[in-house]
Every structure is written in C-alpha cells, then in structure tokens.
Amino acid sequence: MATLTYVYAESTAVLGPLATYAEPHAYDLCTQHAGSLTVPRGWEVLRLAMPSTPPQPGPDDLLALANAVREAASAAPETPARHNHAQMEPPASVEGTRRGHLRILREPS
C-alpha cells in the first residue's frame, strides 16, 4: 500500500508510505496500482522509500479505535425497551413457524 499526492505547481507526483491521516488530494493505492503508476507527459514521479513491513498498530491506534466506537455508540439513537409485536406480525394470509422472537415465513403459493 502507498499514498499518492500531487504537487501541481512542480508537475510532480509523490508516491510514498501509506499516510497515517486523511489529507485532501492524497490517494491510497494498493501495491499493484502503486507499482504501475504513470503520470502525464512532462511530470515526474518521486518514489519515496517504502517500509518492508507494514507498521504494527500501537497504543495510539487502539485508543483512537476505542474513542471512535464510543462516539458511534453515543450518537446512535436509543432503541425502545419494548417492541410493539402487533406491528411485527405477518399478514393473516401468510403462514409461518415461530421460533422464539423470530418467525419463518413461507412463500405464498
């Protein structure tokens, strides 16, 4: 994996290690596309040294993941404690088998 950025003023494309944060006008490429990158005529490609192994997640990465999960959980709408099962019942014309709170519906013939 690699990150591609452009320096339009210098007609240069820079291909380097995968970026650790999102940045406008930066594109993450898989190994295949990074290896076959071509640029317009008159442009130059700078290929920065790539690490031989991908970096391992560190404590900051795990903390960022935990914070993202907490943020998503706090932004989720609250679900009601009780469901109105009358609304979940299938139409009377469809027969089904009930297993706990799930219902198997048969295709109408």
N, C-alpha and C positions, 0 to 999 in steps of 0.2 A: 504494500500500500504506500501511496505517496500523495503529497499535496502539491497542486499546480497553482501558481499565481502568475499574474502578468504584470509587467512594468511597461505600459503602453508608451510612455514618453521615450523609453530607450529601446522599444521594439524587442523586448526580451521576455521569454517565458522561463520561470524558475520552477524546477521540479526538485522537491526535497522531501525530507521525512514527513510523515503524517503529522499534521498540525494537532495540537492539543486543545485548541479552542476554535470556535467558528469565527470566520472573518469574511467580510464581503469580498467578492471576486476571488475567492480561493475555492478550489475544487479538489475533492478527494478522488483519487484514481486507484483502481485495482492494479496489481502488479503487471498484468498483461497490457493494459492500456498505458500505463506509465512507461513501459519498455518500448512501445510502438508509437510514442508521441511524435507528431510532426507539427511544425509551425509554418506560418505563411512565409513566402519568399522575402528575404531581407531581414527576417527575425533571427534571433539567436536563442538557443536553449542552454540554460545553465543547469547542470545536473549536480546537485549537492550530494555529498557523501551520505549514503543510506546505511542505517544500522543493520547489522547482520541478523539480529533477532529483534522482534517487536518488544517494546518496553512492557514490563510487568506492571499490573495495577499496584498503586501504592496506597498509603493511608488516606491521602487527599482524595483519590479517586473513589474509594469506598465511602468516605464521608459525603462526597458530592452525590453519590448514588442514593445514600440513605436520606439526605435532605430532599432530593427530587421525589422520592417515594412519599415522604411526609407531606410535602407540598401538594402532591397529587391527591393524597388521601384527604387533606383538609379542604381541597377545592371541590371534591366530589359531593354531589347532592345527597342529602340524607335520605335513606330508604325508610319507608314506613315500617313500623314494628309488626303490624298485621296486614295481611293482604286480603283484599275482597275476593274470596274464592268464587263468588257468584259470577263475577266478570270473567273468570278463567275457565268456566265450564264450556265444553264444546256444544254446538247446536244439538238439539234433541234428535235430529235425523242421523247423526253420526254416532256409531257405537264405538266404545273403546274399553281398554283394560286399564285399571288404575293400579299403580304401584307406588305406594307412599304418596308423595306430593306430585308425582309425575303421572301423566296419562298417555297411553299409546293409542293413537287414533288410526282407524282403518280407513283406507280409501273408499269413498262411496262408489258403489257399482253402477 
